[in-house]
Amino acid sequence: MTLQQVDRSRRSHEAIVRVIGVFKLLKGLFLAIGCIAALRLIHEDVGNVILEWAHRLHVAPGNQHLQRLLAKLSVSHHELKLLAIAFAVYSAMFLTEGTGLLLLKPWAEKMTVFTTAGLIPFEIYEIARRVTALKLWLLVVNVAIVIYLIRNLHPRKKISPNGT
């Protein structure tokens, strides 16, 4: 393999790692937003907040979709606190991975393989409970990330100017 081919391969790998980093940062951001929302709802009646938003969006209070949403989102303050903690932990993990990947840190690639592979069984469990396109898409993306990073986790070899 010539020095030019190695350089092209390295640049391609770096671009893919950075795309994965952006994906992880986006997941971390969405979870941070979820954490903030859960914390804001701790001292609120979730049902009233949903009804207020339904009113603002001109959704009839008797709407069957709204009623199902109200039934699903009736959570206690304790459950909201637990949800906020879980969102905060996962957000921190994804933001750390994403930042490390954008900076092309080898530890971030290893961390991403470990954490992403560790979450795949939970994703499969969730899909088994209820299949949605988003869950399937996230599973496929995460499996692809793990496979790609495992196949490309190798010590960075130094190439001499003569290509050896």
Secondary structure, DSSP 8 states (H G I E B T S, - for coil): --HHHHHHHHHHHHHHHHHHHHHHHHHHHHHHHHHHHHHHHTTS-HHHHHHHHHHHTT--TT-HHHHHHHHHT---HHHHHHHHHHHHHHHHHHHHHHHHHHTT-HHHHHHHHHHHHHHHHHHHHHHHH---HHHHHHHHHHHHHHHHHHHH--------TT--
